[in-house]
Amino acid sequence: MTRTITRRVAPLLAALLLVACSSVPELKAPALDMPSSFKESSEPLQAADGTRWKVAQPAEGQARGEWWLAFNDANLTALIKEATEANASLAVAAARVKQARALAGLAEADRSPQVGAGMGAQRSRTSGVSRGLADDAPGAPGNVYQARLTASYELDLFGRVAASVSASRADAQASEATYKSVLLALQADVAQTYFKLRETDAELATLARTVDLRTQSVKVNQSRYDNGDIGEFDLARARTELSTVKAEAIGLQRQRVQYEHALAVLLGKPAAMFSADVNPLVESALLPAIPAGLPSALLERRPDITAAQRAMIAANARIGVAKTAMYPSLSLTGGLGAESGSGGNLFSWSARSWVLGALLSMPIIDGGRNKANIARSEAVLEESVATYRQNVLVAFAEVEDNLAGLRILAGQTEQTDAAVVSARRSADLAQKLYQAGRSSYLDLLDSQRNLAAVERNAVKLRGDRAVTTVALIRSLGGGWQQ
């Protein structure tokens, strides 16, 4: 009889095993329209001194990915190091990596037998009814001492444990990639805030020179007014311009304080405990030229895309986990121990006890629960695929934006530098004509205003180029191996 049952059940189990082998569907790469090159990288970017940025080719002792070293700024390097060690958001991401790794370890534990041990003692008295006697039948209490070693193991017949382990590992990898994405974002935020702070310092330096110029103009006009050479109108105008420029400088100080406080938060410090030295972004500062490379390489560089890819793998593996819930599960259990009425005989041979068992179970009627769970898992995979495609499209757009930004800013800077030269010459000529009495004070004032505006615009463009360079590095995934 047993052989007959075995012959009938064996083909069924074999068929189920074949089905189980395909429980985790093959993950196909999402369809993407991959451009052969970036539209905005037709002309290689080059720094002012003709050098190009070395792509992840660090000097001796330099760790891979330290892209900020290309700026050759010791202060920036120190700030990024400090932020990496103390930033709270980065600590949160690191803790999540630990959580994901621990969950992967929990899934791995299901591959191994579970073994436990226990000891106990019990004193009890059974009623007469439970012994088949009258209610008032006499009964004496007794002691029971137990010691037991138990073991259990689930045979992974249909790949449930393997699929669960694959999903957990992919989750851990996604968490690690997210950590790298947070790290890259932190480093870029520090660099961009630092350059905005230096840009503000440069603007303040420009305004300080304008204040000096306006102060000198007030003194000159006061002297000429006292001598009767000019009327009060020119003197009042000079004083108004001086107060206006001073007010602008005070307002810019507020902006500097805000950048300073933002940098303190990135460094993991209270705002009251951090002060940044004045360090104007000078014209001679050279920015590294960043080669964009091939769009296909972007999918390997960016940690956020890697995280989305690992999320797809995890979602695909969980479809397999959901499918295996429809197949039988086989668990083996065993126990070895001893039971005795006295503690002294607990470990004697006569007190030994053991048990072996196997349980094969599978759902028959579940009201569609398992099918619904499979449908939900498949929908999660669809969501993760769409998220991956969206991340890739956003990544391409960010690179194009920053490449275009650098190209346009380079053109603006060239024209603005020429405008600065012309404005300085115009202001110098206006000063000489005014002193010679051949032009009005309004003409002088207009030329000086124009010079101050052009110089401030040049400073802002300088800061924008630095910030956009950092943004391009961030959009390309930071440092990478060529």
HELIX and SHEET records of a PDB file:
HELIX    1   1 THR A    2  CYS A   21  1                                  20    
HELIX    2   2 LYS A   39  SER A   41  5                                   3    
HELIX    3   3 TRP A   67  PHE A   71  5                                   5    
HELIX    4   4 ALA A   74  ALA A   86  1                                  13    
HELIX    5   5 ALA A   88  ALA A  109  1                                  22    
HELIX    6   6 VAL A  129  ARG A  131  5                                   3    
HELIX    7   7 ARG A  160  ASP A  226  1                                  67    
HELIX    8   8 GLU A  232  LEU A  266  1                                  35    
HELIX    9   9 ALA A  271  MET A  273  5                                   3    
HELIX   10  10 PRO A  295  ARG A  301  1                                   7    
HELIX   11  11 PRO A  303  THR A  324  1                                  22    
HELIX   12  12 GLY A  343  ASN A  345  5                                   3    
HELIX   13  13 TRP A  349  ALA A  351  5                                   3    
HELIX   14  14 ARG A  369  GLN A  435  1                                  67    
HELIX   15  15 TYR A  441  SER A  475  1                                  35    
SHEET    1   A 4 GLN A 114  SER A 124  0                                        
SHEET    2   A 4 GLY A 142  LEU A 155 -1                                        
SHEET    3   A 4 SER A 329  SER A 340 -1                                        
SHEET    4   A 4 ARG A 352  SER A 361 -1                                        
END                                                                             
